């Protein structure tokens, strides 16, 4: 970060990877990354206000084929994480014509041209260990890349990145079916053998009896009903507060199972409440279940109850149509129970299912609903990671409630104690507008969501500014109730029992590891990720990750130690080794870490009087289309003349040694990972996958600005 609030961010790419489409290769370079981010910035303002579209031509510089430098007009301590975790969708040769057109435009013209970009039909290129080999409206296939293609290392280089991959155990082709509500039948018939997502307790039991096993993961999200605050009578804050009181969430969750009640309207995973600091946690105020109080509020607003049904102040019936995504059978089933409870309370309510593609692609983004099912948040594992979901939570509401949407970004505000005090972002953040909350009296004010969003994205996780931004937004969610929460989900992942064994990950590894390997890998693609890290193999075979934990090479082999660090296993743990060895009935070699501290005293006599330092600088500029690079070389010469001084110093040196102790168990003489290739007859078709929710791409798009 520079003194004026701007910042320079440099991305270094790992060389040696290639785009592949089945018949050709293209090297993956910084030009691919440049094109994607440049287009997002200039044509879509995706990173404003930190990167401003009018400066896009100067903001991105390719220093060489594997280095990209980005200049932020305003530095953000979290925006750079979005950059390094983004997927680059297609290579430079595809985007080059678009980039050349944008180079000739100003930012206003580029914004208009963005519509043309979204309509481009680009050819397929993939950069992943698997590549697309078939796609239709009902299924697709991805196949493991060849080790080499015309002499170019493809899978060979991926193996350097994922040295424990268990690909050899399985058919190299994955087939995915977009089966919707028919997925249980596909599994029972063994047409599919791995599924993620939304089975009920009864369905899991049925699958168990059909030869399937299941493992479970917290979804780290919540869902409920959002009511459009632009539409009468839901433009009344007190009405939405009352609606939050009418649902028995325990009964809603029980309608499907594998969910639990969620009373928090705030954008958090309810099971993570305790990880927030107490200073922030005080603003995480849940709704209550109190139908009687809800009825009192409705009467105070002029509603009347006639023969058990509520009527609006103008005398018309109080009716609600709740939109739901078709095929989302878990949500739809629980929402049906919620509708029943609304009817029992006296509201003429019904649910209307809409095609999931249109629902998430058009209805929600455009705010074309009166009431609709959506997330309270998605994938928010902790206080420090809350920035990921909150860096743009408005995708869940679309244009009905959103920053950067005039008319939908300023709403009433009140602290949970019923007061209003103004909130300003500090000037050190260099924001376009620092006013987050302003008050019209001692009890009521307004929040500008655009200004809040900019302030939050400019705050470092864990900082005072971060906590203040959380305090504000959690208080607003509590007061304004943009969504009435209903439940939070536990995901059941089901798989044909012979093809894998996930239990060891849960039984033996620290909590964070299965969270990374399972929960963080959405739905069925988790099977691919589990293979990449060598966490699964056919049942009764110790997978590669288990082998290297047991024999200790996960920590003693430098190339595998990188994997250990990434998985959250940086330090050897004999108890983990014992557990893994016991689970798979294999020997283990304990690995211990010892720390040695040595203290020495030294007396040094030196002679010093004056020091003269001369510094010279040489600047060289080289120009190479389309990049200009400037380098500066500085030479320093120091001369010293004489005086006498004596200094006694004490130095403490701490060294850490990781050692293998083989004497206590059966020693393992090799650290080679064994990958026995099972017969094609056994593995044919065992990695056929079902996708329960077919709107993954649309959801990811919704979460981007």
C-alpha positions as CSV (number, residue, x, y, z in Angstrom):
1,X,0.0,0.0,0.0
2,X,1.3,3.4,-1.0
3,X,1.0,6.6,1.2
4,X,-1.8,8.0,-1.0
5,X,-4.0,5.0,-0.3
6,X,-3.3,3.2,-3.6
7,X,-1.5,-0.1,-3.9
8,X,0.5,-2.3,-6.2
9,X,-0.3,-6.0,-6.3
10,X,1.9,-8.4,-8.2
11,X,0.8,-11.9,-9.2
12,X,3.4,-14.6,-10.0
13,X,2.1,-17.6,-11.9
14,X,3.5,-21.1,-11.7
15,X,4.9,-22.0,-15.1
16,X,4.4,-25.2,-17.0
17,X,0.6,-25.5,-17.2
18,X,-1.4,-25.6,-20.4
19,X,-4.9,-25.0,-21.7
20,X,-6.3,-28.1,-23.3
21,X,-9.4,-28.8,-25.4
22,X,-8.7,-32.4,-26.4
23,X,-6.9,-31.6,-29.6
24,X,-4.6,-28.7,-28.9
25,X,-2.7,-27.0,-26.2
26,X,-2.0,-23.3,-25.3
27,X,0.5,-22.3,-22.6
28,X,-1.2,-20.7,-19.5
29,X,0.4,-17.2,-19.1
30,X,-0.1,-13.8,-17.5
31,X,-1.8,-12.6,-20.7
32,X,-4.7,-14.9,-19.9
33,X,-5.0,-13.5,-16.4
34,X,-4.6,-9.9,-17.7
35,X,-7.4,-10.3,-20.3
36,X,-9.9,-11.6,-17.8
37,X,-9.3,-9.0,-15.1
38,X,-8.9,-6.1,-17.6
39,X,-12.3,-6.9,-19.2
40,X,-14.0,-7.3,-15.8
41,X,-12.6,-4.0,-14.7
42,X,-13.1,-1.8,-17.8
43,X,-16.4,-3.3,-19.1
44,X,-18.1,-4.4,-15.9
45,X,-16.5,-2.2,-13.1
46,X,-16.2,-5.5,-11.2
47,X,-13.7,-4.2,-8.6
48,X,-14.8,-0.6,-8.1
49,X,-14.0,1.6,-6.2
50,X,-10.7,-0.1,-5.7
51,X,-10.0,-0.4,-9.4
52,X,-11.8,2.2,-11.4
53,X,-12.8,1.5,-15.0
54,X,-11.5,4.8,-16.4
55,X,-7.9,3.8,-15.3
56,X,-8.1,0.2,-16.5
57,X,-5.6,0.7,-19.4
58,X,-3.0,1.8,-16.8
59,X,-4.0,-0.5,-14.0
60,X,-2.8,-3.8,-15.5
61,X,0.7,-4.5,-16.7
62,X,2.1,-7.8,-17.9
63,X,5.7,-7.7,-16.8
64,X,6.6,-11.1,-18.4
65,X,4.7,-14.3,-19.4
66,X,4.3,-15.3,-15.7
67,X,4.0,-12.0,-13.9
68,X,1.1,-9.5,-13.8
69,X,1.2,-6.3,-11.9
70,X,-2.1,-4.5,-10.9
71,X,-2.3,-0.9,-9.6
72,X,-5.2,-0.3,-7.2
73,X,-6.4,3.3,-7.2
74,X,-7.6,2.5,-3.6
75,X,-6.0,-0.4,-1.8
76,X,-8.2,-3.1,-0.2
77,X,-6.8,-5.7,2.2
78,X,-9.3,-8.3,0.9
79,X,-9.8,-7.5,-2.8
80,X,-6.5,-9.2,-3.7
81,X,-7.7,-12.5,-2.3
82,X,-10.6,-12.4,-4.8
83,X,-8.0,-12.0,-7.6
84,X,-5.9,-15.0,-6.6
85,X,-8.9,-17.3,-6.0
86,X,-10.6,-16.4,-9.3
87,X,-10.9,-19.0,-12.1
88,X,-9.6,-17.7,-15.5
89,X,-12.2,-19.0,-17.9
90,X,-10.5,-18.9,-21.3
91,X,-7.1,-18.1,-22.8
92,X,-5.7,-14.9,-24.2
93,X,-6.2,-15.7,-28.0
94,X,-9.9,-15.9,-27.4
95,X,-10.1,-12.6,-25.4
96,X,-7.5,-10.7,-27.5
97,X,-10.1,-9.2,-30.0
98,X,-12.3,-8.1,-27.1
99,X,-9.3,-6.5,-25.3
100,X,-8.3,-4.7,-28.5
101,X,-11.8,-3.2,-28.9
102,X,-11.9,-2.1,-25.3
103,X,-8.5,-0.4,-25.7
104,X,-10.1,2.0,-28.2
105,X,-13.0,2.9,-25.9
106,X,-13.5,5.1,-22.8
107,X,-15.0,3.5,-19.7
108,X,-18.6,4.7,-20.6
109,X,-18.4,3.1,-24.0
110,X,-16.9,0.0,-22.5
111,X,-19.8,-0.4,-20.1
112,X,-22.3,-0.3,-23.0
113,X,-20.1,-2.8,-24.9
114,X,-20.3,-5.2,-22.0
115,X,-23.6,-6.5,-23.3
116,X,-21.8,-7.7,-26.4
117,X,-19.2,-9.5,-24.3
118,X,-21.8,-11.5,-22.3
119,X,-23.3,-12.7,-25.6
120,X,-20.0,-14.1,-26.9
121,X,-20.0,-17.8,-27.7
122,X,-16.4,-18.7,-26.8
123,X,-14.8,-22.0,-27.7
124,X,-14.1,-24.5,-25.0
125,X,-10.6,-24.5,-23.3
126,X,-9.9,-26.0,-19.9
127,X,-7.1,-25.7,-17.4
128,X,-7.6,-28.5,-14.9
129,X,-6.5,-32.1,-14.6
130,X,-9.8,-33.0,-16.3
131,X,-11.1,-31.7,-19.6
132,X,-14.6,-31.6,-21.1
133,X,-15.3,-34.5,-23.5
134,X,-19.1,-34.4,-23.8
135,X,-21.9,-32.1,-22.9
136,X,-25.7,-32.1,-23.5
137,X,-28.7,-30.6,-21.8
138,X,-28.9,-33.6,-19.4
139,X,-25.3,-34.6,-18.8
140,X,-21.6,-33.9,-19.3
141,X,-18.4,-35.9,-19.1
142,X,-15.0,-34.8,-18.0
143,X,-11.9,-37.0,-18.6
144,X,-8.5,-37.0,-17.0
145,X,-5.9,-35.3,-19.2
146,X,-3.2,-37.5,-20.8
147,X,0.2,-37.5,-19.1
148,X,1.7,-35.9,-22.2
149,X,0.1,-34.5,-25.4
150,X,2.4,-34.3,-28.4
151,X,5.3,-34.1,-26.0
152,X,3.7,-31.4,-23.9
153,X,3.4,-32.3,-20.2
154,X,-0.2,-32.1,-19.1
155,X,-1.1,-34.5,-16.3
156,X,2.6,-34.9,-15.6
157,X,2.7,-31.3,-14.4
158,X,-0.5,-31.6,-12.5
159,X,1.0,-34.5,-10.6
160,X,3.8,-32.2,-9.5
161,X,1.2,-29.9,-8.0
162,X,-0.9,-32.8,-6.6
163,X,1.6,-35.6,-5.9
164,X,-0.8,-37.7,-3.8
165,X,-3.6,-37.8,-6.4
166,X,-5.5,-41.1,-6.4
167,X,-6.5,-40.9,-10.1
168,X,-5.0,-44.3,-10.9
169,X,-7.7,-46.1,-8.8
170,X,-10.6,-44.8,-10.9
171,X,-12.0,-44.7,-14.3
172,X,-10.6,-41.6,-16.0
173,X,-14.0,-40.3,-17.1
174,X,-16.6,-38.7,-14.8
175,X,-20.1,-38.5,-16.0
176,X,-22.5,-36.0,-14.5
177,X,-26.3,-36.2,-14.8
178,X,-28.5,-33.2,-14.3
179,X,-31.3,-35.2,-13.0
180,X,-33.1,-33.0,-10.5
181,X,-35.7,-34.8,-8.5
182,X,-35.0,-38.1,-10.2
183,X,-31.5,-38.4,-8.6
184,X,-32.6,-40.9,-5.9
185,X,-33.9,-43.3,-8.5
186,X,-30.6,-43.0,-10.5
187,X,-28.7,-43.9,-7.3
188,X,-30.9,-46.8,-6.3
189,X,-30.5,-48.2,-9.8
190,X,-26.7,-47.7,-9.5
191,X,-26.8,-45.7,-12.7
192,X,-25.0,-43.1,-10.6
193,X,-22.7,-43.8,-7.7
194,X,-21.8,-40.5,-6.1
195,X,-24.2,-37.7,-5.3
196,X,-24.1,-34.5,-3.3
197,X,-26.6,-32.3,-1.9
198,X,-30.1,-32.6,-0.7
199,X,-31.2,-36.1,0.3
200,X,-33.6,-36.3,3.3
201,X,-33.0,-38.5,6.3
202,X,-35.5,-41.1,4.8
203,X,-33.7,-40.9,1.4
204,X,-30.3,-41.5,3.0
205,X,-31.7,-44.5,4.8
206,X,-33.1,-45.8,1.5
207,X,-29.7,-45.3,-0.1
208,X,-28.0,-47.1,2.8
209,X,-30.2,-50.1,2.1
210,X,-29.2,-49.9,-1.6
211,X,-25.5,-50.2,-0.9
212,X,-24.6,-46.6,-0.4
213,X,-22.7,-44.9,2.4
214,X,-23.0,-41.2,3.3
215,X,-20.9,-38.6,4.9
216,X,-22.1,-35.3,6.2
217,X,-20.8,-31.7,6.1
218,X,-22.1,-28.4,7.4
219,X,-23.2,-26.3,4.5
220,X,-22.1,-23.2,6.4
221,X,-25.1,-21.3,5.1
222,X,-28.7,-20.4,5.9
223,X,-31.8,-19.8,3.9
224,X,-35.3,-18.3,4.3
225,X,-37.9,-16.0,2.7
226,X,-37.0,-12.5,1.4
227,X,-39.9,-10.0,1.1
228,X,-39.4,-7.2,-1.5
229,X,-39.3,-3.9,0.5
230,X,-40.3,-2.0,-2.6
231,X,-43.7,-3.7,-2.6
232,X,-46.6,-2.9,-0.2
233,X,-47.2,-4.0,2.5
234,X,-43.6,-5.4,2.8
235,X,-42.2,-1.9,2.7
236,X,-43.0,-1.7,6.4
237,X,-40.2,-2.6,8.7
238,X,-42.4,-3.6,11.5
239,X,-44.4,-6.0,9.3
240,X,-41.2,-7.8,8.3
241,X,-40.2,-8.0,12.0
242,X,-43.6,-9.5,12.8
243,X,-43.3,-12.1,10.0
244,X,-40.0,-13.2,11.5
245,X,-41.9,-14.2,14.6
246,X,-44.5,-16.5,13.2
247,X,-42.5,-19.6,12.2
248,X,-41.7,-22.6,14.3
249,X,-38.3,-23.4,12.8
250,X,-38.0,-26.7,14.4
251,X,-41.0,-28.0,12.5
252,X,-39.8,-26.4,9.3
253,X,-36.4,-28.1,9.6
254,X,-38.0,-31.4,10.6
255,X,-40.1,-31.5,7.4
256,X,-37.0,-32.6,5.5
257,X,-34.4,-33.4,8.2
258,X,-30.7,-32.8,7.9
259,X,-31.4,-29.1,8.6
260,X,-31.6,-27.3,11.9
261,X,-33.6,-24.2,12.9
262,X,-32.1,-20.8,12.0
263,X,-33.3,-17.8,13.8
264,X,-30.6,-15.4,12.7
265,X,-31.5,-13.0,9.9
266,X,-27.9,-11.8,9.8
267,X,-25.7,-13.2,6.9
268,X,-23.9,-15.8,9.1
269,X,-23.8,-19.5,9.4
270,X,-25.7,-20.0,12.7
271,X,-23.3,-22.6,14.0
272,X,-20.5,-20.1,13.9
273,X,-22.0,-17.4,16.2
274,X,-19.6,-18.2,19.0
275,X,-16.5,-17.6,16.9
276,X,-17.3,-13.9,16.6
277,X,-15.7,-11.5,19.2
278,X,-18.2,-10.6,22.0
279,X,-18.0,-7.0,20.8
280,X,-19.5,-8.1,17.5
281,X,-21.6,-11.0,18.8
282,X,-23.8,-8.6,20.7
283,X,-25.2,-7.4,17.4
284,X,-26.1,-11.0,16.3
285,X,-29.7,-10.8,17.5
286,X,-32.0,-13.7,16.5
287,X,-35.6,-13.6,15.7
288,X,-38.0,-15.2,18.2
289,X,-40.9,-17.5,17.8
290,X,-43.8,-15.4,19.2
291,X,-47.0,-15.6,17.0
292,X,-49.0,-13.7,19.7
293,X,-46.6,-10.7,19.6
294,X,-46.6,-10.8,15.8
295,X,-50.4,-10.6,15.9
296,X,-50.2,-7.6,18.2
297,X,-47.8,-5.8,15.7
298,X,-50.2,-6.5,12.8
299,X,-53.1,-5.0,14.7
300,X,-51.0,-1.9,15.7
301,X,-50.3,-1.4,11.9
302,X,-54.0,-1.4,11.1
303,X,-54.4,-5.0,10.0
304,X,-57.6,-6.8,11.1
305,X,-58.3,-10.5,11.6
306,X,-61.6,-11.6,10.2
307,X,-62.7,-15.2,10.7
308,X,-59.1,-16.3,11.3
309,X,-57.6,-14.5,8.3
310,X,-55.7,-11.2,8.2
311,X,-56.7,-8.3,6.1
312,X,-54.8,-5.2,5.2
313,X,-55.7,-1.8,6.5
314,X,-57.6,-1.1,3.3
315,X,-59.8,-4.2,3.9
316,X,-58.3,-6.5,1.3
317,X,-57.1,-10.0,2.1
318,X,-53.4,-10.3,3.2
319,X,-52.1,-12.8,0.7
320,X,-48.5,-13.8,-0.2
321,X,-47.1,-15.8,-3.1
322,X,-43.7,-17.2,-2.3
323,X,-41.6,-18.1,-5.3
324,X,-39.3,-21.1,-5.1
325,X,-36.7,-22.8,-7.4
326,X,-38.2,-25.9,-9.0
327,X,-36.3,-29.1,-8.3
328,X,-34.8,-27.8,-5.0
329,X,-36.7,-30.5,-3.2
330,X,-35.2,-29.9,0.2
331,X,-36.0,-26.2,0.2
332,X,-39.4,-26.7,-1.4
333,X,-40.4,-29.4,1.1
334,X,-39.5,-27.3,4.1
335,X,-40.9,-24.1,2.6
336,X,-44.2,-26.0,2.2
337,X,-44.3,-26.5,5.9
338,X,-43.5,-22.7,6.3
339,X,-46.5,-21.9,4.0
340,X,-48.7,-24.2,6.1
341,X,-47.7,-22.2,9.2
342,X,-48.4,-18.9,7.5
343,X,-51.8,-20.2,6.6
344,X,-52.4,-21.3,10.2
345,X,-51.4,-17.8,11.4
346,X,-54.1,-16.4,9.1
347,X,-52.2,-15.3,6.0
348,X,-53.4,-16.5,2.6
349,X,-50.1,-17.9,1.4
350,X,-49.0,-20.3,-1.3
351,X,-45.8,-21.3,-3.0
352,X,-45.1,-21.1,-6.7
353,X,-42.2,-23.1,-8.1
354,X,-40.3,-21.6,-11.0
355,X,-37.7,-23.1,-13.3
356,X,-34.4,-23.0,-11.4
357,X,-32.4,-21.5,-14.3
358,X,-34.9,-18.6,-14.7
359,X,-35.2,-18.2,-11.0
360,X,-31.5,-17.7,-10.2
361,X,-30.7,-16.3,-13.6
362,X,-33.4,-13.7,-14.0
363,X,-36.0,-13.5,-11.2
364,X,-33.7,-13.0,-8.2
365,X,-31.0,-10.9,-9.9
366,X,-33.6,-8.5,-11.3
367,X,-35.6,-8.3,-8.1
368,X,-38.7,-9.6,-9.9
369,X,-40.5,-11.1,-6.8
370,X,-42.7,-10.1,-3.9
371,X,-41.6,-13.0,-1.7
372,X,-39.0,-15.6,-2.6
373,X,-36.7,-18.3,-1.1
374,X,-33.1,-17.4,-1.0
375,X,-30.0,-17.6,1.2
376,X,-29.3,-15.6,4.3
377,X,-25.7,-16.3,3.5
378,X,-23.7,-18.9,1.7
379,X,-20.4,-20.6,2.9
380,X,-19.4,-18.4,5.8
381,X,-17.2,-20.6,8.0
382,X,-15.8,-18.0,10.5
383,X,-15.4,-14.5,11.8
384,X,-12.2,-13.9,9.9
385,X,-13.7,-15.5,6.7
386,X,-16.9,-13.5,6.9
387,X,-15.5,-11.0,4.4
388,X,-15.9,-13.6,1.6
389,X,-19.7,-13.7,1.8
390,X,-20.1,-10.1,2.9
391,X,-17.8,-8.7,0.1
392,X,-21.1,-8.8,-1.9
393,X,-24.1,-10.3,0.0
394,X,-26.6,-8.6,-2.3
395,X,-26.6,-11.5,-4.9
396,X,-29.1,-13.2,-2.6
397,X,-31.7,-10.3,-3.1
398,X,-30.8,-9.0,-6.5
399,X,-31.8,-5.5,-7.5
400,X,-34.5,-5.4,-4.8
401,X,-31.9,-4.7,-2.1
402,X,-28.4,-4.0,-3.3
403,X,-25.4,-1.7,-3.1
404,X,-24.7,0.2,-6.3
405,X,-28.3,0.1,-7.3
406,X,-29.9,3.6,-7.0
407,X,-33.2,3.4,-5.1
408,X,-32.2,0.0,-3.5
409,X,-29.2,1.0,-1.5
410,X,-30.5,3.4,1.1
411,X,-32.7,2.0,3.8
412,X,-33.9,2.7,7.4
413,X,-31.4,1.9,10.2
414,X,-31.5,1.5,13.9
415,X,-29.2,-0.1,16.5
416,X,-30.6,-3.1,18.4
417,X,-31.1,-0.9,21.5
418,X,-33.5,1.3,19.6
419,X,-31.2,4.2,19.1
420,X,-29.4,5.8,16.1
421,X,-25.9,7.2,16.1
422,X,-24.1,8.2,12.9
423,X,-21.2,6.1,11.5
424,X,-18.5,7.5,9.3
425,X,-15.6,5.5,7.7
426,X,-12.2,7.0,8.6
427,X,-10.6,9.3,6.0
428,X,-7.6,7.0,5.9
429,X,-9.6,4.5,3.9
430,X,-9.7,7.0,0.9
431,X,-13.3,6.1,0.0
432,X,-15.5,8.0,-2.5
433,X,-18.1,8.7,0.3
434,X,-17.4,8.0,4.0
435,X,-21.0,8.4,5.3
436,X,-22.3,5.0,6.2
437,X,-25.1,5.8,8.7
438,X,-26.8,9.2,9.3
439,X,-29.6,9.9,11.8
440,X,-32.8,11.9,11.5
441,X,-33.4,11.7,15.2
442,X,-32.3,9.8,18.3
443,X,-34.1,6.6,17.3
444,X,-34.0,6.4,13.5
445,X,-31.5,6.8,10.7
446,X,-30.5,5.5,7.3
447,X,-27.8,3.3,5.9
448,X,-26.2,3.7,2.5
449,X,-25.3,0.1,1.5
450,X,-23.0,1.3,-1.3
451,X,-20.9,3.3,1.2
452,X,-21.0,0.5,3.7
453,X,-19.9,-2.1,1.1
454,X,-16.9,0.1,0.1
455,X,-15.9,0.6,3.7
456,X,-16.2,-3.1,4.5
457,X,-14.1,-4.2,1.5
458,X,-11.5,-1.7,2.5
459,X,-11.2,-3.1,6.1
460,X,-8.7,-5.8,7.1
461,X,-10.3,-8.8,8.7
462,X,-9.9,-8.6,12.4
463,X,-9.3,-4.9,12.5
464,X,-11.4,-2.2,14.3
465,X,-12.8,-1.0,11.0
466,X,-13.8,-4.6,10.1
467,X,-15.6,-5.0,13.4
468,X,-17.4,-1.7,13.1
469,X,-18.6,-2.6,9.6
470,X,-19.9,-6.0,11.0
471,X,-21.6,-4.2,13.9
472,X,-23.4,-1.9,11.4
473,X,-24.5,-4.5,8.9
474,X,-25.6,-7.1,11.6
475,X,-27.6,-4.4,13.3
476,X,-29.3,-3.4,10.0
477,X,-30.2,-7.0,9.2
478,X,-31.7,-7.3,12.7
479,X,-33.8,-4.1,12.3
480,X,-34.7,-4.2,8.6
481,X,-35.1,-8.0,8.3
482,X,-34.3,-8.2,4.6
483,X,-34.8,-11.9,4.9
484,X,-36.8,-14.1,7.4
485,X,-34.5,-17.0,8.2
486,X,-35.9,-20.5,8.4
487,X,-33.2,-23.2,8.5
488,X,-29.5,-24.1,8.0
489,X,-28.4,-27.1,6.2
490,X,-26.2,-30.2,6.6
491,X,-25.2,-31.7,3.3
492,X,-25.3,-35.5,2.9
493,X,-22.9,-36.8,0.3
494,X,-23.7,-40.3,-0.8
495,X,-21.5,-42.8,-2.6
496,X,-21.6,-46.5,-3.5
497,X,-19.9,-48.1,-0.6
498,X,-17.1,-50.1,-2.4
499,X,-15.7,-47.1,-4.3
500,X,-14.5,-45.0,-1.4
501,X,-14.2,-44.6,2.4
502,X,-14.6,-41.2,3.8
503,X,-14.9,-42.1,7.5
504,X,-11.2,-42.0,8.2
505,X,-11.0,-38.3,7.3
506,X,-13.6,-37.6,10.0
507,X,-12.3,-40.1,12.5
508,X,-8.6,-39.2,12.4
509,X,-7.9,-35.7,11.0
510,X,-8.4,-32.4,12.8
511,X,-11.7,-30.6,12.2
512,X,-10.3,-28.1,9.6
513,X,-9.1,-30.8,7.3
514,X,-12.5,-32.5,6.5
515,X,-13.9,-29.0,6.3
516,X,-11.4,-28.2,3.6
517,X,-11.7,-31.5,1.7
518,X,-15.4,-31.9,2.0
519,X,-17.4,-28.8,3.0
520,X,-15.4,-26.4,0.9
521,X,-15.9,-28.4,-2.3
522,X,-19.4,-27.9,-3.4
523,X,-21.5,-30.8,-4.0
524,X,-20.3,-33.6,-6.3
525,X,-17.1,-31.9,-7.5
526,X,-15.9,-32.7,-4.0
527,X,-15.2,-36.2,-5.3
528,X,-12.7,-34.8,-7.8
529,X,-11.1,-32.7,-5.2
530,X,-10.8,-35.6,-2.8
531,X,-9.0,-37.6,-5.6
532,X,-6.6,-34.7,-6.3
533,X,-5.5,-34.7,-2.6
534,X,-5.4,-38.5,-2.5
535,X,-8.0,-38.7,0.3
536,X,-10.0,-41.5,-1.2
537,X,-9.4,-44.9,-2.7
538,X,-11.6,-48.0,-3.1
539,X,-12.7,-49.4,0.2
540,X,-10.2,-51.5,2.1
541,X,-7.3,-49.7,0.4
542,X,-5.4,-47.0,2.2
543,X,-5.5,-43.9,0.0
544,X,-2.3,-42.1,-0.7
545,X,-2.9,-39.4,1.9
546,X,-3.4,-42.0,4.6
547,X,-0.2,-43.8,3.5
548,X,2.0,-40.7,3.8
549,X,0.5,-39.8,7.1
550,X,1.2,-43.2,8.5
551,X,4.8,-43.5,7.1
552,X,5.6,-39.9,8.1
553,X,6.7,-38.8,4.6
554,X,3.9,-36.1,4.6
555,X,6.3,-34.2,6.9
556,X,9.7,-35.6,6.0
557,X,9.4,-35.3,2.2
558,X,9.8,-31.6,1.3
559,X,7.5,-31.9,-1.7
560,X,4.8,-33.4,0.4
561,X,5.3,-31.0,3.3
562,X,3.8,-28.3,1.0
563,X,0.6,-30.4,0.8
564,X,0.6,-30.9,4.6
565,X,0.8,-27.1,5.1
566,X,-2.0,-26.5,2.7
567,X,-4.3,-29.1,4.3
568,X,-3.8,-27.7,7.7
569,X,-1.4,-30.4,9.0
570,X,1.8,-28.5,9.3
571,X,3.1,-30.3,12.3
572,X,3.5,-34.1,12.8
573,X,1.0,-35.6,15.2
574,X,1.7,-39.2,16.4
575,X,-2.0,-39.6,17.5
576,X,-3.1,-38.8,14.0
577,X,-0.6,-41.4,12.7
578,X,-1.8,-44.0,15.2
579,X,-5.4,-43.4,14.2
580,X,-4.8,-43.7,10.5
581,X,-2.7,-46.8,10.9
582,X,-5.3,-48.4,13.2
583,X,-8.1,-47.5,10.8
584,X,-6.4,-49.2,7.7
585,X,-4.5,-51.8,9.7
586,X,-1.2,-50.7,8.4
587,X,2.1,-50.0,10.2
588,X,3.2,-46.4,10.9
589,X,6.4,-44.6,11.6
590,X,6.1,-41.9,14.3
591,X,7.4,-38.5,13.3
592,X,8.3,-36.1,16.0
593,X,9.3,-32.5,16.0
594,X,11.9,-31.4,18.6
595,X,13.0,-27.9,19.4
596,X,16.5,-27.2,20.7
597,X,17.4,-23.9,22.3
598,X,21.1,-22.9,22.7
599,X,22.2,-19.7,24.5
600,X,25.8,-18.3,24.0
601,X,27.5,-15.2,25.3
602,X,30.0,-13.4,23.1
603,X,32.3,-10.4,23.8
604,X,33.2,-8.4,20.7
605,X,35.7,-5.5,20.6
606,X,35.3,-3.3,17.6
607,X,36.8,0.0,16.5
608,X,34.5,2.7,15.0
609,X,34.5,6.4,14.8
610,X,33.0,7.8,11.6
611,X,31.2,6.3,8.7
612,X,30.9,7.7,5.2
613,X,28.3,6.3,2.8
614,X,28.1,7.0,-0.9
615,X,25.1,5.9,-2.9
616,X,24.8,5.9,-6.6
617,X,21.7,4.9,-8.7
618,X,21.3,3.8,-12.2
619,X,17.9,3.6,-13.9
620,X,17.4,1.5,-17.0
621,X,14.1,1.5,-19.0
622,X,13.3,-1.3,-21.4
623,X,10.3,-1.3,-23.7
624,X,8.7,-4.4,-25.1
625,X,5.2,-4.4,-26.7
626,X,2.9,-4.2,-24.9
627,X,4.8,-3.8,-21.6
628,X,7.2,-1.2,-20.4
629,X,9.5,-2.2,-17.5
630,X,11.7,0.1,-15.5
631,X,14.4,-1.2,-13.2
632,X,16.6,0.7,-10.7
633,X,20.0,-0.4,-9.5
634,X,21.5,1.1,-6.3
635,X,25.1,0.7,-5.3
636,X,26.2,1.7,-1.7
637,X,29.9,2.1,-0.6
638,X,30.7,2.4,3.1
639,X,34.1,3.5,4.6
640,X,34.9,3.3,8.3
641,X,37.6,4.9,10.5
642,X,38.7,4.1,14.0
643,X,37.5,4.2,17.7
644,X,37.3,1.5,20.3
645,X,34.2,0.0,22.0
646,X,33.4,-3.4,23.6
647,X,30.0,-5.0,23.4
648,X,28.9,-8.2,25.1
649,X,25.9,-9.9,23.6
650,X,23.9,-13.0,24.4
651,X,22.5,-14.9,21.4
652,X,19.7,-17.5,21.7
653,X,19.4,-19.9,18.7
654,X,16.3,-22.1,18.4
655,X,16.3,-24.9,15.9
656,X,13.4,-27.2,15.0
657,X,14.1,-30.7,13.7
658,X,11.6,-33.1,12.3
659,X,12.7,-36.6,12.8
660,X,11.4,-40.1,12.1
661,X,11.5,-42.5,15.0
662,X,11.2,-46.0,13.7
663,X,12.1,-48.0,16.8
664,X,8.7,-47.9,18.5
665,X,6.8,-49.4,15.6
666,X,7.3,-51.4,12.5
667,X,9.6,-49.3,10.4
668,X,8.6,-48.5,6.8
669,X,11.6,-48.4,4.6
670,X,10.1,-46.4,1.7
671,X,8.1,-43.2,1.3
672,X,6.8,-44.2,-2.1
673,X,3.0,-44.0,-2.4
674,X,1.6,-47.3,-3.6
675,X,-1.1,-46.9,-6.2
676,X,-2.3,-50.3,-7.2
677,X,-4.4,-50.0,-10.4
678,X,-7.6,-52.0,-10.0
679,X,-9.1,-53.8,-13.0
680,X,-11.2,-51.8,-15.5
681,X,-14.1,-54.2,-14.9
682,X,-14.2,-53.2,-11.2
683,X,-14.0,-49.5,-11.6
684,X,-16.0,-49.0,-14.8
685,X,-18.7,-46.5,-14.0
686,X,-18.0,-46.1,-10.3
687,X,-17.5,-42.4,-10.6
688,X,-20.7,-41.5,-12.3
689,X,-22.0,-38.4,-10.5
690,X,-25.4,-36.8,-10.0
691,X,-25.8,-33.1,-9.7
692,X,-28.8,-32.3,-7.6
693,X,-28.8,-28.6,-8.1
694,X,-28.2,-27.6,-11.7
695,X,-27.8,-23.8,-11.1
696,X,-24.2,-23.8,-9.8
697,X,-22.8,-21.6,-12.5
698,X,-25.7,-19.2,-12.1
699,X,-25.1,-18.9,-8.4
700,X,-21.5,-18.3,-8.8
701,X,-22.3,-15.5,-11.3
702,X,-24.8,-14.0,-8.9
703,X,-22.1,-13.7,-6.2
704,X,-19.9,-11.5,-8.4
705,X,-20.4,-7.8,-8.7
